[in-house]
Amino acid sequence: MNEAIETIGRDLGRILKALAVLMFVSLLIPIVWAEYYAIPALIVSGLVPLAIGYFFTTKFQEATKPGKLHGMIIAAVGWFCVAIFGSLPFYFIAWTVEFSPTLLGTPSQTTTLAAFTDPLNALFESMSGFTGTGLTMTDNEEVLPRTLQWWRSFIEWVGGVGVIVLTTAILARPGSGSLTLYESEARSERIHPSIVSTVQTIWWIFILFTFVSILLLWTVGMPIWGAINHGMTGLATGGFSITDNSIATYDSAAIDFALLPVMLLGSIAFPIHYLILQGDLRNLYADLQTRWVFMYMSLGTLALTALVYVGDTYDSLFTAFRYGSFQFVSAATCAGFQTAVDSTNVALGRWPAQAQLTVTFGMIVGGAAGSTVGGIKLIRALTLLKGIGFRISDVFYPETAVRRLKINGRRLNEREMRQEFEEAAIIAFLWFVFLGIGTFVLLLLLPEGAYTLENVIFEVASAQGNVGLSAGITGPESLPTLGKIMFLFNMWIGRLEIIPVLVTIRAVFRRGGIYR
């Protein structure tokens, strides 16, 4: 057996075993809420990845540590497999209700739950959850069983930090190639010298902030079940909701404003959270990304507020600020919650084109690298801007001048600067390439005149940026089958920052990429 296949198989098995643990932990929900009909579906859903994972880890237990190529393939294949097996609870519970075994107290079938009897819809929901996107195949989340409401929130919560980060925290051993896998999931900064210690610390911070978020939302008037679910998905910047109209259901300015710091917490890098919790508060302004998170969110809020107010979308400045601030922060942190969804507060899809494109810009850029957000990331945008300025200013210096570019406290020499700039430029270029391809394909698939160009760009940017805001295109009936498949790809590459997926596709088609 090829060494590379053994390494990939062994670590893929670990990921599937970690997924099985999540499903078995979730058995508490149907027990507490007396949804006993969901228990067999969850057990079977957990046993499938557990059996496959056990087989892989046992058969390939002597496999070598993963290299950089292996790590990228493991990340790409692992995330897609997690989405596939993570769809089983949606699929099995939907069919359990469809068959209606009365002995288990099964409720009546609804069109919302029945959508998941289609395996593509179940896979879409799972991929959207684990990637922290939040686009959904449901048309009324309120009628879903509590078990599936929980599963949607739980997979977004786990996906916010990362499936591989979770696997490393609970199953990996020091020296087992954890660093390679950690970096393959679009992360690089450490909190401790040991990667296992780093990911365990990340999870402790995340759990602490989750409890704080839940408590804050409950305090301002959100019911406890809503506070638990929205606290989890808000911090993970995922955007799944348990209500039909997302946060607009509560129609509460207090809840809207309480969610702003929750979403902002999710958009700041975990190493900065660690330093701040240690008492080093200067990182709130000294760290380049964190400083720009607040500046960027503030500027975007002001711009969007002005656009919806001047455009007569809202009749008062406070209302424009309430919806403008929430929707820009929700977009830029990639949280995907919506407060502008109906005729009362004007749906996003009916905002002025300039306002929609401003929100789209927020989704494309995203927040800080090393946080739970998607998008290109602020550090890459700043690197591109600084690099362009550095190159332009070159003409004003003599050829003999020795210059260094300073980024986030690091003074980069010519080689380091070129490497950082090239990486940022490649990711940004590929991001816009796939955004353009997705927009073109969706324009071909949708009925002519049904949606505007800004609606389509908005929707594709939301999927690829792992945001979840919708202009009304995504849905079990409104989005064509090819559109769902395309969005699966957009969400997948968006979460892994494109390169690992392209490397995996190349390896699959050329074979030599794996076997050499």
C-alpha positions as CSV (number, residue, x, y, z in Angstrom):
1,M,0.0,0.0,0.0
2,N,1.3,3.4,-0.9
3,E,2.7,5.4,2.1
4,A,0.8,8.5,1.2
5,I,-2.6,6.7,1.0
6,E,-1.9,5.1,4.4
7,T,-1.1,8.5,5.9
8,I,-4.2,10.1,4.5
9,G,-6.4,7.1,5.4
10,R,-5.1,7.1,9.0
11,D,-5.8,10.8,9.6
12,L,-9.1,10.7,7.8
13,G,-10.1,7.9,10.1
14,R,-9.3,10.1,13.1
15,I,-11.5,12.9,11.7
16,L,-14.5,10.5,11.2
17,K,-14.1,9.1,14.7
18,A,-14.3,12.7,16.1
19,L,-17.4,13.2,14.1
20,A,-19.0,10.1,15.5
21,V,-18.3,11.5,19.0
22,L,-20.3,14.6,18.1
23,M,-23.3,12.6,17.1
24,F,-23.3,10.4,20.2
25,V,-23.0,13.5,22.4
26,S,-26.0,15.0,20.6
27,L,-28.1,12.0,21.8
28,L,-28.8,14.0,24.9
29,I,-31.0,16.4,23.0
30,P,-33.7,13.9,21.9
31,I,-33.6,12.4,25.3
32,V,-34.2,15.7,27.1
33,W,-36.8,16.9,24.6
34,A,-38.5,13.5,24.4
35,E,-37.9,13.2,20.6
36,Y,-37.3,9.5,21.0
37,Y,-37.9,8.8,17.3
38,A,-34.7,10.7,16.5
39,I,-32.5,8.4,18.7
40,P,-32.1,5.4,16.3
41,A,-31.3,7.8,13.4
42,L,-28.6,9.5,15.5
43,I,-27.1,6.2,16.6
44,V,-27.0,4.9,13.1
45,S,-25.5,8.2,11.9
46,G,-22.8,7.9,14.4
47,L,-22.0,4.2,13.9
48,V,-21.3,4.7,10.2
49,P,-18.4,7.1,10.5
50,L,-17.2,5.4,13.7
51,A,-16.9,2.0,11.9
52,I,-15.2,3.6,8.9
53,G,-12.9,5.7,11.0
54,Y,-12.0,2.7,13.2
55,F,-11.2,0.6,10.2
56,F,-8.9,3.3,8.7
57,T,-7.1,4.1,11.9
58,T,-6.5,0.4,12.7
59,K,-5.4,-0.6,9.2
60,F,-3.1,2.4,8.8
61,Q,-2.0,2.9,12.4
62,E,1.7,2.6,11.4
63,A,1.5,5.2,8.7
64,T,4.1,8.0,8.6
65,K,3.5,11.6,9.7
66,P,1.8,13.7,7.1
67,G,3.8,16.1,4.9
68,K,2.6,19.4,3.5
69,L,0.9,17.8,0.5
70,H,-0.7,15.1,2.7
71,G,-2.0,17.8,5.1
72,M,-3.7,19.7,2.3
73,I,-5.3,16.6,0.9
74,I,-6.4,15.4,4.4
75,A,-7.9,18.8,5.1
76,A,-9.8,19.0,1.8
77,V,-11.0,15.3,1.7
78,G,-11.7,15.3,5.5
79,W,-13.9,18.4,5.3
80,F,-15.9,17.0,2.4
81,C,-16.3,13.6,4.1
82,V,-17.4,15.3,7.3
83,A,-20.1,17.2,5.4
84,I,-21.2,13.9,3.7
85,F,-21.5,11.9,7.0
86,G,-22.7,15.0,8.9
87,S,-25.7,15.0,6.5
88,L,-26.9,11.6,7.8
89,P,-28.9,12.9,10.8
90,F,-30.8,15.2,8.5
91,Y,-31.5,12.4,6.1
92,F,-32.3,9.7,8.5
93,I,-34.5,11.8,10.8
94,A,-36.4,13.1,7.8
95,W,-37.1,9.6,6.5
96,T,-38.0,8.4,10.0
97,V,-40.7,11.0,10.2
98,E,-41.7,10.1,6.6
99,F,-42.2,6.5,7.5
100,S,-44.0,7.6,10.7
101,P,-43.4,4.7,13.2
102,T,-46.1,5.6,15.7
103,L,-44.5,3.7,18.5
104,L,-41.8,6.3,18.7
105,G,-44.1,9.2,18.9
106,T,-43.1,10.6,15.5
107,P,-44.7,14.0,14.7
108,S,-46.4,14.8,11.4
109,Q,-44.2,15.4,8.4
110,T,-43.7,19.0,7.3
111,T,-42.4,20.4,4.0
112,T,-39.4,21.8,5.8
113,L,-38.3,18.5,7.2
114,A,-39.3,16.6,4.1
115,A,-36.8,18.6,2.1
116,F,-34.1,16.6,3.8
117,T,-35.3,13.3,2.3
118,D,-33.5,14.6,-0.8
119,P,-29.8,13.6,0.0
120,L,-28.5,16.7,-1.9
121,N,-30.5,19.0,0.4
122,A,-29.2,17.1,3.4
123,L,-25.6,17.4,2.1
124,F,-26.1,21.1,1.4
125,E,-27.3,21.7,5.0
126,S,-24.4,19.8,6.4
127,M,-21.7,21.5,4.3
128,S,-23.3,24.9,5.0
129,G,-23.2,24.1,8.8
130,F,-19.6,22.7,9.1
131,T,-18.2,25.5,6.9
132,G,-20.0,28.1,9.0
133,T,-21.9,29.4,5.9
134,G,-25.5,29.4,7.1
135,L,-27.3,29.2,3.8
136,T,-30.1,26.8,4.3
137,M,-32.4,24.4,2.5
138,T,-35.2,24.9,5.1
139,D,-38.1,27.3,4.6
140,N,-39.1,27.4,8.3
141,E,-36.6,26.4,10.9
142,E,-39.1,26.8,13.7
143,V,-40.9,23.5,12.8
144,L,-37.7,21.4,12.7
145,P,-37.3,18.9,15.6
146,R,-35.2,20.3,18.4
147,T,-32.7,17.5,17.6
148,L,-32.0,19.0,14.1
149,Q,-32.1,22.6,15.4
150,W,-29.4,21.5,17.8
151,W,-27.4,19.6,15.2
152,R,-27.4,22.6,12.8
153,S,-26.1,24.8,15.6
154,F,-23.6,22.3,16.9
155,I,-22.0,21.6,13.6
156,E,-21.6,25.3,13.0
157,W,-20.1,25.7,16.4
158,V,-17.6,23.0,15.8
159,G,-16.9,24.1,12.3
160,G,-16.2,27.6,13.5
161,V,-13.0,26.5,15.1
162,G,-12.3,23.7,12.7
163,V,-12.9,20.0,12.4
164,I,-9.2,19.2,12.2
165,V,-8.6,21.4,15.2
166,L,-11.2,19.4,17.2
167,T,-9.7,16.2,16.0
168,T,-6.2,17.3,17.1
169,A,-7.5,18.5,20.5
170,I,-9.1,15.2,21.4
171,L,-7.3,12.4,19.4
172,A,-3.9,13.6,18.4
173,R,-0.6,13.0,20.3
174,P,2.4,15.4,20.4
175,G,4.7,14.7,17.4
176,S,1.9,13.0,15.4
177,G,2.1,15.6,12.5
178,S,-0.4,17.8,14.2
179,L,1.3,21.0,13.1
180,T,1.0,20.1,9.4
181,L,-2.8,19.4,9.8
182,Y,-3.3,22.5,11.9
183,E,-1.7,24.7,9.1
184,S,-3.6,22.8,6.4
185,E,-6.9,24.2,7.9
186,A,-5.9,27.8,7.0
187,R,-4.2,28.5,10.4
188,S,-0.7,29.3,11.3
189,E,-0.4,31.3,14.5
190,R,0.3,29.4,17.7
191,I,-0.5,30.1,21.3
192,H,1.9,27.6,22.8
193,P,5.0,25.8,21.3
194,S,3.0,22.6,21.2
195,I,0.2,22.4,18.6
196,V,-1.9,20.0,20.8
197,S,-1.7,22.5,23.7
198,T,-2.5,25.4,21.3
199,V,-5.7,23.8,20.0
200,Q,-6.8,22.7,23.5
201,T,-6.4,26.3,24.6
202,I,-8.4,27.5,21.6
203,W,-11.2,25.3,22.6
204,W,-11.2,26.4,26.3
205,I,-11.3,30.0,25.1
206,F,-14.1,29.2,22.7
207,I,-16.2,27.4,25.3
208,L,-15.7,30.3,27.8
209,F,-16.9,32.8,25.2
210,T,-19.8,30.6,24.2
211,F,-21.2,30.6,27.8
212,V,-20.7,34.4,27.9
213,S,-22.5,34.8,24.6
214,I,-25.4,32.6,25.7
215,L,-25.7,34.5,29.0
216,L,-25.7,37.9,27.3
217,L,-28.4,37.0,24.9
218,W,-30.6,35.4,27.6
219,T,-30.1,38.6,29.7
220,V,-31.4,40.9,27.0
221,G,-34.6,38.9,26.5
222,M,-33.9,36.0,24.1
223,P,-35.5,32.7,25.3
224,I,-33.0,30.3,26.6
225,W,-33.2,27.8,23.8
226,G,-32.7,30.6,21.3
227,A,-29.9,32.0,23.4
228,I,-28.1,28.7,23.4
229,N,-28.4,28.2,19.6
230,H,-27.7,31.7,18.6
231,G,-24.9,32.1,21.1
232,M,-23.2,29.1,19.5
233,T,-23.7,30.1,15.9
234,G,-23.1,33.8,16.6
235,L,-19.7,33.2,18.2
236,A,-18.8,30.7,15.5
237,T,-19.9,33.3,12.9
238,G,-22.1,30.7,11.3
239,G,-25.5,32.2,11.0
240,F,-27.9,29.2,11.4
241,S,-31.0,30.2,13.3
242,I,-33.9,28.3,14.9
243,T,-36.4,30.9,13.7
244,D,-38.0,31.4,10.3
245,N,-36.8,35.0,9.9
246,S,-33.4,34.7,11.7
247,I,-32.8,37.4,14.3
248,A,-35.6,39.6,12.8
249,T,-38.1,37.2,14.5
250,Y,-37.4,38.8,17.9
251,D,-37.8,42.4,16.6
252,S,-35.6,43.6,19.4
253,A,-33.0,46.3,19.2
254,A,-31.5,45.1,22.5
255,I,-30.9,41.6,21.0
256,D,-29.6,43.1,17.7
257,F,-27.0,45.2,19.6
258,A,-26.2,42.4,22.0
259,L,-25.2,40.2,19.1
260,L,-22.7,42.7,17.7
261,P,-20.0,42.0,20.4
262,V,-20.7,38.3,20.0
263,M,-20.0,38.3,16.3
264,L,-17.0,40.6,16.8
265,L,-15.5,38.1,19.3
266,G,-15.7,35.5,16.6
267,S,-13.9,37.7,14.1
268,I,-10.7,38.3,16.3
269,A,-7.8,35.8,16.2
270,F,-7.7,33.3,19.0
271,P,-4.0,34.1,19.9
272,I,-5.1,37.7,20.6
273,H,-8.0,36.5,22.8
274,Y,-5.5,34.5,24.8
275,L,-3.2,37.5,25.3
276,I,-6.1,39.7,26.3
277,L,-7.4,37.1,28.8
278,Q,-3.9,37.1,30.2
279,G,-4.2,40.8,30.8
280,D,-2.3,42.1,27.8
281,L,-5.0,44.6,26.7
282,R,-2.7,46.6,24.5
283,N,-3.3,43.9,21.8
284,L,-6.8,45.4,21.2
285,Y,-5.0,48.3,19.3
286,A,-1.4,47.1,18.9
287,D,-2.3,44.0,16.8
288,L,-2.7,45.1,13.2
289,Q,-5.7,42.8,12.4
290,T,-7.5,43.5,15.6
291,R,-7.1,47.2,15.2
292,W,-8.4,47.0,11.7
293,V,-11.4,44.8,12.7
294,F,-12.8,47.7,14.7
295,M,-11.9,50.3,12.2
296,Y,-13.2,48.3,9.2
297,M,-16.5,47.4,11.0
298,S,-16.9,51.1,12.0
299,L,-16.3,52.5,8.6
300,G,-18.5,49.9,6.9
301,T,-21.3,50.5,9.4
302,L,-21.2,54.3,8.7
303,A,-21.2,53.8,5.0
304,L,-24.1,51.3,5.0
305,T,-26.1,53.4,7.4
306,A,-25.7,56.4,5.1
307,L,-26.7,54.4,2.0
308,V,-29.9,53.0,3.5
309,Y,-30.8,56.3,5.1
310,V,-30.2,58.6,2.2
311,G,-31.8,56.0,-0.2
312,D,-35.0,56.3,1.9
313,T,-34.9,52.6,2.8
314,Y,-35.7,53.6,6.4
315,D,-37.4,56.7,7.6
316,S,-35.3,57.4,10.7
317,L,-31.5,57.6,11.3
318,F,-31.7,55.3,14.3
319,T,-33.5,52.6,12.3
320,A,-31.0,52.9,9.5
321,F,-28.1,52.6,12.0
322,R,-29.7,49.6,13.7
323,Y,-30.1,47.6,10.5
324,G,-27.0,49.0,8.8
325,S,-24.7,48.3,11.7
326,F,-26.1,44.8,12.2
327,Q,-26.0,43.7,8.6
328,F,-22.5,45.0,7.9
329,V,-21.0,43.4,11.0
330,S,-23.0,40.2,10.3
331,A,-21.5,40.3,6.7
332,A,-17.9,41.3,7.6
333,T,-17.7,38.8,10.5
334,C,-19.3,36.2,8.1
335,A,-21.9,35.5,10.8
336,G,-24.8,35.6,8.3
337,F,-27.6,36.6,10.7
338,Q,-30.3,38.7,9.2
339,T,-32.6,41.4,10.6
340,A,-33.7,42.9,7.3
341,V,-35.9,40.1,5.9
342,D,-39.5,41.2,5.5
343,S,-41.8,44.0,4.4
344,T,-41.5,45.7,7.8
345,N,-37.8,46.2,7.8
346,V,-37.1,45.9,4.0
347,A,-35.5,42.6,2.9
348,L,-31.8,42.7,1.9
349,G,-32.6,41.7,-1.6
350,R,-34.6,45.0,-2.0
351,W,-32.0,47.3,-0.6
352,P,-30.4,49.8,-3.0
353,A,-27.7,48.2,-5.3
354,Q,-25.0,50.3,-3.6
355,A,-26.0,49.0,-0.2
356,Q,-26.1,45.4,-1.4
357,L,-22.6,45.8,-2.9
358,T,-21.3,47.3,0.3
359,V,-22.5,44.2,2.2
360,T,-21.0,42.1,-0.5
361,F,-17.6,43.8,0.0
362,G,-17.8,43.1,3.7
363,M,-18.4,39.4,3.0
364,I,-15.5,39.2,0.5
365,V,-12.9,40.7,2.9
366,G,-14.0,39.0,6.1
367,G,-12.3,39.4,9.5
368,A,-9.0,38.4,11.1
369,A,-7.0,35.3,10.1
370,G,-6.9,32.8,12.9
371,S,-10.5,33.5,13.9
372,T,-13.8,31.8,12.9
373,V,-14.5,34.0,9.9
374,G,-14.3,33.3,6.1
375,G,-13.5,35.6,3.2
376,I,-10.1,36.7,2.0
377,K,-9.2,37.9,5.5
378,L,-8.1,41.3,6.7
379,I,-4.4,40.5,6.9
380,R,-4.3,39.6,3.2
381,A,-6.1,42.7,2.2
382,L,-3.7,44.8,4.3
383,T,-0.7,42.9,2.9
384,L,-1.9,43.6,-0.7
385,L,-2.4,47.3,0.1
386,K,0.9,47.7,1.9
387,G,2.8,45.7,-0.8
388,I,1.3,47.8,-3.6
389,G,2.3,51.0,-1.8
390,F,5.8,49.6,-1.2
391,R,6.3,48.8,-4.9
392,I,5.0,52.2,-6.0
393,S,7.3,54.0,-3.6
394,D,10.3,52.0,-5.0
395,V,10.8,54.6,-7.8
396,F,11.5,57.3,-5.2
397,Y,14.5,55.5,-3.7
398,P,17.9,54.8,-5.1
399,E,18.7,51.2,-6.3
400,T,21.2,50.8,-3.5
401,A,18.6,51.5,-0.8
402,V,17.9,48.6,1.6
403,R,14.2,48.7,2.4
404,R,12.0,46.6,4.6
405,L,8.2,46.3,4.7
406,K,6.7,46.4,8.2
407,I,3.5,44.3,8.7
408,N,2.0,43.7,12.1
409,G,5.2,44.4,13.9
410,R,7.3,42.2,11.6
411,R,10.0,43.8,9.4
412,L,10.1,41.8,6.2
413,N,13.1,41.7,3.9
414,E,12.7,41.6,0.1
415,R,12.4,37.8,0.0
416,E,9.9,37.6,2.9
417,M,7.9,40.5,1.5
418,R,7.7,38.9,-1.9
419,Q,6.5,35.6,-0.4
420,E,3.8,37.3,1.8
421,F,2.6,39.5,-1.1
422,E,2.5,36.6,-3.6
423,E,0.5,34.4,-1.2
424,A,-2.0,37.2,-0.6
425,A,-2.3,38.0,-4.3
426,I,-2.8,34.3,-5.3
427,I,-5.6,33.7,-2.7
428,A,-7.3,37.0,-3.6
429,F,-7.0,36.3,-7.4
430,L,-8.4,32.8,-7.1
431,W,-11.2,34.1,-4.8
432,F,-12.4,36.5,-7.4
433,V,-11.9,34.0,-10.2
434,F,-14.3,31.5,-8.5
435,L,-16.6,34.4,-7.5
436,G,-16.8,35.3,-11.2
437,I,-17.4,31.7,-12.3
438,G,-20.1,31.2,-9.7
439,T,-21.8,34.4,-10.7
440,F,-21.8,33.4,-14.4
441,V,-23.1,29.9,-13.7
442,L,-25.9,31.1,-11.5
443,L,-27.0,33.8,-14.0
444,L,-27.3,30.9,-16.6
445,L,-29.3,28.7,-14.2
446,L,-31.8,31.2,-12.8
447,P,-34.9,32.4,-14.7
448,E,-34.2,35.5,-16.7
449,G,-35.2,38.7,-14.9
450,A,-36.0,36.9,-11.6
451,Y,-33.0,38.4,-9.8
452,T,-30.7,41.4,-10.4
453,L,-27.0,41.1,-11.0
454,E,-26.2,42.5,-7.5
455,N,-28.5,39.8,-6.1
456,V,-26.5,37.0,-7.8
457,I,-23.1,38.4,-6.9
458,F,-24.4,38.8,-3.3
459,E,-25.5,35.2,-3.1
460,V,-22.3,33.7,-4.5
461,A,-20.1,35.9,-2.3
462,S,-22.2,34.8,0.7
463,A,-21.6,31.1,-0.2
464,Q,-17.9,31.4,-0.9
465,G,-17.3,33.8,2.0
466,N,-19.0,31.3,4.3
467,V,-21.4,34.0,5.4
468,G,-25.0,32.9,4.9
469,L,-26.8,36.1,4.1
470,S,-29.3,35.6,1.3
471,A,-31.0,37.8,-1.3
472,G,-33.7,35.1,-1.5
473,I,-32.1,32.9,-4.1
474,T,-31.1,29.9,-1.9
475,G,-33.8,27.5,-1.0
476,P,-34.9,23.9,-1.6
477,E,-37.1,24.9,-4.6
478,S,-35.7,28.3,-5.7
479,L,-32.1,27.1,-6.2
480,P,-31.7,24.7,-9.1
481,T,-29.9,21.4,-8.6
482,L,-26.7,22.5,-10.4
483,G,-26.8,25.7,-8.3
484,K,-26.8,23.6,-5.1
485,I,-23.8,21.6,-6.4
486,M,-21.9,24.8,-7.3
487,F,-22.6,26.3,-3.9
488,L,-21.3,23.1,-2.3
489,F,-18.1,23.7,-4.1
490,N,-18.1,27.4,-3.2
491,M,-18.6,26.7,0.5
492,W,-15.9,24.0,0.5
493,I,-13.2,26.1,-1.2
494,G,-14.2,29.2,0.8
495,R,-13.6,27.4,4.2
496,L,-10.2,26.0,3.2
497,E,-9.0,29.0,1.3
498,I,-9.0,27.3,-2.1
499,I,-5.5,26.0,-2.3
500,P,-6.0,22.6,-0.5
501,V,-9.0,21.9,-2.6
502,L,-7.2,22.7,-5.9
503,V,-4.2,20.6,-4.8
504,T,-6.5,17.6,-4.0
505,I,-8.3,17.9,-7.3
506,R,-5.0,18.0,-9.2
507,A,-3.8,14.9,-7.2
508,V,-7.0,13.0,-8.1
509,F,-6.9,13.8,-11.8
510,R,-3.2,13.4,-12.2
511,R,-2.7,10.6,-9.7
512,G,1.1,11.4,-9.6
513,G,0.3,14.1,-7.1
514,I,-0.4,11.5,-4.5
515,Y,1.7,8.5,-5.5
516,R,5.1,10.2,-6.0
